[in-house]
């Protein structure tokens, strides 16, 4: 018994606390009017330097080194580094590599480079990298990123912060390649599309966002989730409707627009108050359900055409709401701009989103999925709305989705 316990303790898997890929910038910088001298201090000797050029859209790597470290100094350009530790948890992770950065990838870590710009880099080698020995000694092929996934990365990867446009993004959690939620298969043999699921943190504005954005038409054109099937949500939105009507003195002359209105779970109690309301819902199957329940709804995404249609056929709204859709939007600036185009000058934009502080505190990693492209804190929300000359004037904590917040925004 003691021997088996000792064996289990020694052999059990332990998550490595060491990054399988490290990224460094130069130190001891010397700057004058001629430019900059920056130094990289290496822990081992280098006997070979490879000079490599790569065109935008090209893919390199898809291999690992059994013994050697991979050292790359990116002289110019930008690429996505896709990695998988063969000794570890077997999931893929990514890093964004910018010019002037030195990337060290550990042995037995598969690495693929997807170039977002024309790039030049130096490969710093300790050992031999003879082409005739490729595949047998120093470098072993491993297709981590096939052409289809590589093209998806080039189309849908976010290398800049969607809030402040910063390039200073750092990955802090990766769940690997994951299927879309709610898309259950009928047979084990069915093909399933897998997409990277990973959150990056912006070092400049504190925004947290998915690195890879699945196209909206794949996610939302046919939507399987119906809010009204949950008794908790029906009660939540009935209570929310009552509060909003009272707080903003809404009456029969008021107009409320709900973006991503689903099956009308929020607009039902608003309508019962005798208040004119309108839903905007992109999923045709859900739109049909709301329509059959008597909730006036437009089958569309929120865009400038929808805004003009509402302004021409209805009126400006006193309140525009976006419950559990605000985190779903890729072009968040355009979304908010269009929302305020629908509002009267003194109108209020009200939204609900999951609260990343609760996600971290309670480790509710299952709240991270492809529909949620942004993960908000009050700090990042305040920065975002302020940058758009808007005022986040009130925030409430609510208990939906394992911990959320409701925000109230007006023009300054």
Helices and strands as residue ranges (DSSP letters): H 2-11, E 21-25, E 27-32, E 35-39, E 48-54, E 59-64, E 70-76, E 78-85, E 92-98, E 101-105, E 109-115, E 119-125, G 131-133, E 140-141, H 147-156, E 169-179, E 194-202, E 208-210, H 216-220, G 227-229, H 231-247, E 255-259, H 267-272, E 276-280, H 284-292, E 297-298, H 304-313, E 317-323, G 326-328, H 332-341, E 343-354, H 356-362, G 365-367, E 374-375, H 378-387, E 390-398, G 400-402, E 404-411
